[in-house]
């Protein structure tokens, strides 16, 4: 009887339907195991309209606290970690205008992203001081009403934070704890700020401008307190908040000065032998000469000589009288590089496996990525939209895309390959993850090229 009713209603019971509308969201593991759908090419999405790109004033500019852009992290929804998606229209209406109170005329673009949670980078038409504009708004909430399938209206509350806002009274600490405050001691007003930034950029991205720490003025009487109220005591100690991408050594031979670096979680090294794992009071090794450390640092880092200042001339003199130690340093650096090279070769098979998987994803007519509670189908030509092939390369059947992805995998460092393998043990990386990685690499290359100039 039930089967007859279904036939009368026009539902074919002979073949189970795979429509997500009838069966609800498909689990990610099941979607990853599903065979590729054989469908024709999907037409590219057309934009509503276009506007001309101005020659000047179009780029996002960040000059410390003065900027024409800011990034919002959408962290939680209804008290739970939020890993869903965010639409550009919702970001504009609910966050830019609704929660932050910007006039619509100031809106100049929004870039959506995902870094474990949805992010949106807003660009404004004029520059502003991010600390003053968002005083008291480093963290904020906004609400959105959503109609369910039953017609019931539910209110979702989203918890957000703005990156880069320094909160007064908290040592200028930022609300976003994913970045690290780095302290630089020993410059003593003899190292240009541009050189300090150049060094730090070798280890990550600078999320704030360089600032000098102040010390509280201690007075012994009420008369002195009244006389010197408001006097600031600069210390020559600098600090900056960073997105650290590779470990920063605690001692840096920066521009002729011996610089000490401190940040939470830094690997501390012994000031006697310059090795990690113990402190000078517990060191049983013979004392290592500072110039020996500088010699090894120059060989291992590969930095431009001009970054080391007077240390270059002094280390050249040191090498004349310490030739054997210099050769040992060279040999050790070469051994380390050979070990990394061997490790990279060892990972070649895994790299080939990764490339093969990427090729299957690129040539497939559709790719599946996991959303918060829905499954989104991402067509292969959407990947090409975000990663267009280089001029003169073939893109038929995803050839250009495959070539580009293979090149990206080939250029991965050992650490990046191991990270990729770790991700793949948990599951295939999403389209958004790959797009985000490509964006980060592009931004880093741009920063390095501008620094080199």
Secondary structure by P-SEA (a helix, b strand, c coil): caaaaaaaaccccccccccccccccccaaaaaacccccccccccccccbbbbbbccccbbbbccccccbbbbbbcccccccccbbbbaaaaaccccccccccccccccbbbbbbcccbbbbbbccccccccccccccccbbbbbbbbccccbbbbbbbbbccccccccccccccccccbbbbbbccccccccaaaaaaaaaacccccccbbbbbbbbbbccaaaaaacccbbbbccbbbbbbcccccccccccccccbbbbbcccccccccccccccccccccccccccaaaaaaaaaaaaccccccccaaaaaaaaaaaacaaaaaaaaaaaaaaaaaaaaaaaaaaaaaaaaaaaaaaaaaccbbbbbcccbbbbbcaaaaaaacccccccccccaaaaaaaaaaaaaaccaaaaaaaaaaaaaccccaaaaaaaaaaaaaaaaaaaaaac
